[in-house]
Amino acid sequence: MRYSLIIILFFIVNAVFAQDKTQANKLVQFSGIVTDADSNMVVPYVTITNISNKGQKYAANYQGFFSFVVNPGDTVMFSAVGFTSKTLVLPKTIADNKYTAMVQIKSEIMYLKTVRVNPWATVEEFNKDFLSLKIADDDMAIAKKNLSRQSINGMKLTLPRDGQEVANSNYRYNFDRMMNVNMRQTNPLLNPFAWGRLMQEIFNGDKARNAEQ
């Protein structure tokens, strides 16, 4: 009975070692997607390192998908800029020849020291720039400058006329032209034929008076 138990234990141990050896030599296609643990958004171009296989490195694509060959029980590390690295240990026993996993990594919060930026190297440079600083005009000074005679004359020479001003100018021009035409037609002093008739009448009158005498 004693020898029988020893033989049974021997076969059990051999079976376990044989199974472990078979699993260690087994190749498995390891695939999955890497996402952000907080937002569930895919993390592109994650670096994947198989620590158990002499640090062999792989990379996920722009959609966070990865796929490469591993052995059961391998230790794999996922790392990306701005994220905390995550280590994943694959199961030692994998029944199928492929293994999939959804890997989530957390964003890494980095606290930077406060940086104070001074545009002046020394206090003397600051005092020099401050004393030479030109203070901008206030609203009242700007309004007076815009309403000055020089500013208005400059705007008269450069700004185009609006529609109302053009219409008034055309109206005055047409009115003056019409008045000049009417005056030339109604005023006899401006008619040379009227002057001729007047001179003829004066000449005839003088001639008649001379004949009576």
C-alpha positions, 0 to 999 in steps of 0.5 A: 500500500505504501509503495502504491501511494509513492508510485501514484504521487510520482505519476502525479508530479510527472504529469504536473511538470509535463503540463507546466513544461508544455505550457511554457513552450506553448505559443499564444497570440496575445491581442487586445486594446489599450484604453484610458481608465478614466474616459474609456478612450483608446490610447494610441501608440502604446509601448508594450514590453514583454519582460519575460522575453528579454524585454522584447518591445511591441507597439499598439497602433493608432486605434490602441490595438495590439497583437503579438506572440507570447508564452503563457505566464509571461509578464507584459508591461504597457507604457505611454507618455502621460500615463502610468505604466501597467504590468500584466501577468498572463495566466500560466494555463491557457487552453486556446492558442489565443488570448485577448484582454482589455487593458486600461491604463490611468492618466499620470498627473504631473505637478510642476513647480511654480515658475516666476517669469521676470522680464527685467533682469535687475531692478534698475532695468525695471525702473528705467523702463518704467520711467520711459513708459508712455502713458496712453491717453484717456477717453477725454483726450482721445475724443478731443484729439479726434474732434480737433480742426486738424483731425477734421480737415484730414478726414475731409480730405481722405474720407469719401462722400456719403450718399446724402452729400452726393445727392445734395451736391447734384441737386444744387448743381442742377438748380444753379444750371436751371436758373442760369438757363432761365435768366439767359432766356428771359433777361433782354439785356443779355440778348444781342438782338434786343440791343440791336433793335434798341440802337436802331430805334434810337438812331431812327428817333434822332433822324426824325428829330433832325428832319423836323428841325 
